[in-house]
Structures are given as C-alpha cells and as structure tokens.
C-alpha cells in the first residue's frame, strides 16, 4: 500500500483511480496504478480484505503512512525514561518507608481505610493511657485502705483489751497514747497525695482535704475541705470508671473517712480521750463502733477492687482489639518487601536499558555529519 488504499463505487463496477498495492494472502507485494476500469483488481483486493466490491456498497479503506520525525522520537524516549524514573523512585520510597500507601494518590480507597484505622489506634492508645492512670490512682487508694484496715484492727484489739477489766489506769493511758498514734497515721493516710494531687479530696485535688484542730497538743477534731464529687474516666469506648474515692460524703455513704452516720476520726478521738482518762471501754459502744468501721473499710476496699478488676478486663479487651486493628493496618499499608525488591530490580534494569537505547539513538549520525 502506498499513500492510500481505496475501493468505492464509480461508474458501476469501476474503482476510483489511485495508487494501489497488489496483495497476496493479505501481504503487500508491490504498488501499481489502478485505472478507472480496473474493477477486477478492485474486487480481488476487497475479497482479500473480506468485502466483495462487486456492485454497490463497497468499502472505503485507507491505510495512511506517517512520517516519524526526530522530535517525536526524542519525545517518546524522554517519556519512557521519565516513566521508568517515577516507577523506580516510587519503589525505592516504598522500600525505605516500609509502606505502599503514603499519599491519597497511591490508592484513594486504601488511604481512607488507613486513616480510619490510624484514628482508631490513636483513640485506643488514649484509652490505654487513661486506664493506666486510673488504675495507678486506685492502686494508691487500695494501699491506703489496706493500711486503714490494719490500723482499725489494732484499735479494735485495744478496745477489747481495755474492756476486759484487768488493766489499771496506767495501762489504759498507755493504750490511749497508742490510739493517738493510730489517729495520726489515719490523718496522714487521709491526706495522701500522688504527684502533688490529693487522692481523697474529691475533685479538689490541689487542696489538702482534711484539716485538724488541736487542743493541749492533741487533735480534737478533723474537718473536710474537699468535695464529694466523683470523677469518671473513659477507659474503653463507652466504659466509664470511677477514678476517685471521696474522703467524705456528709449527706451519704460514699465517703471513706466521713459519711452521714460515721466519722472514723471522731471514733478514734473519743476512744483515745476515754483511755487517757484511765477509763475502761467496758459497757461502752467503742468496740461496736470499731467493728462497724472495719466492715465499712472492707466494703470500700471490695468496691475499689471491683473497679480495678473492671479496668483490667477492659484493658485486656482493648489490647486484643489494638492487635487486630494493627494487623489490619499492616495489611493495608505495609509493603511486601520481597515483591518490592523484585520489582525494583526489574525497574532498575528497564531504566538502564532505556538509557542505553536512548544514548545509542541520540548518537546516530544525521545529515549534519555529512555536510
């Protein structure tokens, strides 16, 4: 075929004049000039192309020749090299970062999933931090309650001993001094602080919760300066934990040291004063008050243990969920190193080959070399 190949109706069976190519088995052999009456050649040509040119309705087929310029060649070479460079750079970036998705353009759908998973992980990290902090505070509370329990168990033993009628005034006064030491230890526990925050002041964590009044060198009363507010902290999605135990609850039963019907300080103060006066506890309510106080502390200790157990269960579930989300994130984001390295080697070879071919073509002689 030369500049064109055509078959169309012109005066019956005649083909239009033009340059033709003889075809044998669909292979161009040589050009020839078809005259206006060379319908046989036109028919043969169209039969070879699968269309009969006899009669009307023949097909007009043109195969156009195109001139390839040096500029087109250079532009194609530059495009190929640029494509190889981009692919090579992308693979190097993926191997260096370990991630196959870094930008939205790398995969819009996958990028959206990755961002959502990262957001979930960030939220879970905060939940884990909250749980850790709350459990740390409640552990301090637990230790304080354990010490309180020991103090009142000793006070109860002294109450029993002081009421058996076998001790004289001097012995009872010695017991009274020990009770005063127990009172001092209890006040220290009530004003326990961690990192500059008082744990038994309700939400008033920067103010000393219990203030004392003394007479003749002895504590005569203890007043609460905090509040009875409960601080809740979210340790998992929808799981709220009481993060503090108020030191006092004047109108209820939630206070640890003082409630509407119980004052641990006052109980010890009255027992101390009675013993320092050399009086026996026999026939008084001192022992009953001690037993009731021990039950109160035990109940508070049990409730605090339940809170810590709930935190532990929530943390375990959160940890498992974090593992699952992290695996999902790795599937979406992480690159397969073996595959990436293989592709990098292939791209490197393609890039080097493109450079070699380009250099060879660019160095070919042109007409300028012969001028």
Secondary structure, DSSP 8 states (H G I E B T S, - for coil): --S------SSTT----EEEEEEETTEEEEEEEE-TT-HHHHHHHHHHTT---SSS-------------HHHHHHHHHHHHHHHHHHHHHHHHHHHHSBS--SGGG-HHHHHHHHHHHHHHHHHHHHHHHHHHHHHHHHHHHHHHHHHHHHHHHHHHHHHHHTSS---HHHHHHHHHHHHHHHHHHHHHHT-EETTEETTSTT-TTS-SEEEEEETTEEEEEEE-S-----EEEEETTEEEE----SB-TTSS--SSB-SS-BHHHHHHHHHHHHHTT---TTSSHHHHHHHHHHHHHHHHHHHHHHHHHHHHHHHHHHHHHHHHHHHHHHHHB--HHHHHHHHHHHHHHHHHHHHHHHHHHTS--GGGG-
